[in-house]
């Protein structure tokens, strides 16, 4: 190998200039740090994909135990924070829809940060890219039931900028707005996105 | 006997371009894509193929084809990025932001390195750099462009999944091996041309 590179101007340069070698080593280290520091799917974009049978929602029934009820009221759950990219391709006031196709489900539970109780009748907006259109074409408003659960079926997801994204947002008046971006795998059948909403102020 | 090296190399280069492009064009994600996304996929796929070939075009004294392909790669990457902005500017800005995913950060660094390596090539005679320094910087930046550009394509879900992944990895290996190979060939040829010392 040494014989092959005999007379190589690069080898001679590396031997001669330690400063250039140091510069390139620092540049390489900077690139490695920049990559290691990033999150695989973007900041805060957890993978919320699931496959297989849906798990039934379990809601604690109010019982005769007054102490337990009082404890529940005092509880405070951590509010869901918006994450970067949550408002990408958001168009306000998605139309109410029962379905955006079939083959994939977006579901989750919405509860109040104050008391951790399920929220009934809250409007949640969802949008995603599917086999039949981009994010602006596949958006819907859905409302939670008495157990705080919302659910909408869509066509199967497709990658949007390199990965299937699910957007879920809340921006009505009663609670502070939340816009989140989550990811799933291409073969997932369902995305589970729970929201905990807090009042402003 | 006629020299068959040139036709063989031409056929190999054709395969390097045709194989990933045919995989991308026949993938179901390409069928679902909008016009802008389809343009972005084609430009990105051709750029990946060109990155594999590009170092090997620098092995001889005549580098006109190497320079031309360098300009083509730059053009393809600009079309790729421009088409993504046309597809969704908010997703494109997000990808370029510090909160973007790892694959986008790889693409951003590879693109910046591509700008630098093309500028270095275009300004070669005007820069006050020793030949060895210039070649070291040019080769280093080429490795960054190939490694992170192909890495970006591998981590991206879409038209080059499944069989596309080993093909992309193959392109990366060819490109990365091509950088030192071209240097060795150039060095050997320069030594052969040099008059032997008495």
Interface residues (C-beta under 8 A of the other chain):
Chain A: X4 X5 X6 X7 X8 X9 X10 X12 X13 X14 X16 X17 X20 X24 X27 X31 X34 X35 X38 X39 X40 X41 X42 X43 X44 X45 X84 X85 X87 X88 X89 X131 X134 X135 X158 X159 X160 X161 X162 X163 X164 X186
Chain B: X29 X32 X34 X84 X87 X88 X90 X91 X92 X94 X95 X97 X98 X99 X100 X101 X102 X103 X104 X105 X106 X109 X130 X131 X132 X133 X135 X136 X137 X139 X140 X144 X148 X155 X156 X157 X158 X161 X183 X184 X187 X188 X190 X191 X194
